[in-house]
């Protein structure tokens, strides 16, 4: 799928927004004495990008949907906008995620944690892409929760391979519970953004 200038600009804006949120959140430690637990608010941007649709439905001069039975001449006179709705390509959303993770590691000075973030981020994203086929825009929070759980699973897997300490898996049940909670939060944020901001942007 061809990437237009509009989509490329949107990708840059979303990457910058996710990076800013990530950096700010990194400076505010949570009062939870468990390694790896965080809100992950930047993931809301990834979810938004995954569900956001560009383009507009066909509308008439009075901003009313055109009827199927209208004549061709009426259609050609009344149509002011006719752009089919399109989603950002999955590879583009993945690019936003990887850029945010890589730049976030550079700007926060946490290059050592890059492997953990990439493994968790990519595994969580893969789960979200799969679940997206079965949920609607009113169930994005479900996608957020599942993505957060798999993100934590990915980080545990990376930690076991890097440190050679299988006992780290003992943290997994706690990380799954906290992942569900934080994933629901970020999911609802993305869901609200898609329903409100997404509609406003498409009507411009």
N, C-alpha and C positions, 0 to 999 in steps of 0.2 A: 504494500500500500504506500502511495506517495505521501510524503510529509510536506504539507504546505507551510508557508511562512507563518500563518496564523497558529497552526498546531505547534510549530517549532517555538514560537514566542510563548505560547501557553506552557510548554514543557519547561522552558527556561524560568518562567515565573514560578511555577510549582516547585521546581528544584530549589530555587532561591528561598522560597517560603519554608519548605521543609528543612532546609539547612539552618535557617534562622531559628526555627522552633527547636531543632535538635541542639544547637549551641546554647540557647537560653536554658533549656531543660537540663543540660549537662552541668550548668552552674548552680543548680538548685537540687542538692541531694535529698532523697526521700528519707524520712526517719524510720527506715526499715532495715534492720541489720542482716539483710540477706543479699548476697552477691547476685547481681544480674537483674534485680527487681527495679523497674522504672515504669513510668506511665507510657512512654513511647508515643507522645503526641504527634511526632512527625509522621507516624504511620497513617494518621488521618488524611494527610495529603496524598499518600500513595493510594489509599482507598478511594478518595475523591477522584483522582486521575483514572482509576480503574473503571469507575462507574459513570464518569462524566461523558456526556454526549454533545458533540458540536453540531451546528447547523440548526435549521428551523423547519417546522412543518409549513405546508402551503397555507397562506393566509390571504384574505381579500383586503380591500381598501378599508373595510370597517373592522379589521382584525377578527373576522369570523371565519370559521372553516368553510371552505368551498364545498358545495354539494356535488356528488358524483354525477347527478343528472344534468348539470349545467352544460350549455352549449360551448363549443370550442372558442367562439368569438367572445363569449362572456368570460371564459377562463383567461384568455389572453389579455382582456381589458382589466380584470380585477386582480390578477395575481401581482403582488408586489415583492414577495419573497418566496423562493422555492428551492430550498437547500435541504437535501435529505439528512436526517440525523446520523451521525457517525461517531463511533467511539474512538478514543485514542488507541492505536495499535498496542497490543500487549508488550511488544518489544520496546516500545517508546516509554511505557510506564515502568518497565524494568530498568530502562536507562536512567529514568528519574531517580529510582531507588538506589541504584549503584552509585550514581554521581553524588547523591546526598550522603551515602555511607562513606565513600572515599574522601570527599571534601570535609565531612564532619570529623573524620579521624585526623585529617591534617590540621584543621583549625583548632581542634581541642587538644592536640598533641597526644592522642591515644592511638598511635599507629600499631601498638602491640595488640590492641583489641580489634584490629581491622578484620582478621580472620574470623573471629567470633561473630562480628556484626554481619559480615558477608554471608557466612553459612546460615545464620539464623534468618537474615533478611531474605535471602533467595528461597530458602525452604518455606518460610512463611508466605512469601509472595506466590509460590507455586500452589500452595494450599488455597489461597484466596482466589486465584485464577480458576481453579477447579470448582470450588464452591460457588463461585459467581454464576455458573451455569444453572444453578438450582434455586437462587434467591432473587428477589425483586429489589427495587430501590427502597422498599419499606423494610427490608431485612438486611441492610448493609451491616448492621451491628453484629449479626451472626457471622458474617464474613470476617469482621474485625476480631471477634473472639477466637475463631478457629485459626486465623493467621497469627495471632499473638501466641497461641499455644504452640504452634509449629515453629515459630520463631525461637521460643525458649528451648524447644526440643533440639533445634539445630545448634544453638549455642552450647548446650550440654554435650552434644556429639563432638563438636569442635574442641571443647575443653578436654574431653576424654582422650582424643587423639593427640592433642598438643602436649598435654601434661602427662599423659600415660597413667592417669589416675582414675580407674573405673568407679571408685567410690563416690565420685562427684555426682553420679546419677541419683544419689540420695536426695539431692536438691530438687529433682524433677517434679515430685508431687506438689511441692510448695510453689514452684515456678508455674506449673499448670494452673493452679488455683488463681494465683495473682495474674497470670496471663489472661485468663477468662475475664476477670474483673476489669483489667486495664484495656483489654481488647474491646469489651462492650462499650467502654467510655469513648475510646477513639472511633469505634464504629458508629456510635450515635452522632458524634461530631461530624464525621464524613457524611452520614445520612442526611443530617440537617443541611449541610453545605450543598450537597447534590440537589436537594429538593428546593432550596431557596436561592442560593447563589447561582447554581447551574441554570435554573429557569431564567433568572435575570440576564445572565450572559448570553443565553441563546436568543433572547428577544431583542438584543441590541442590533 
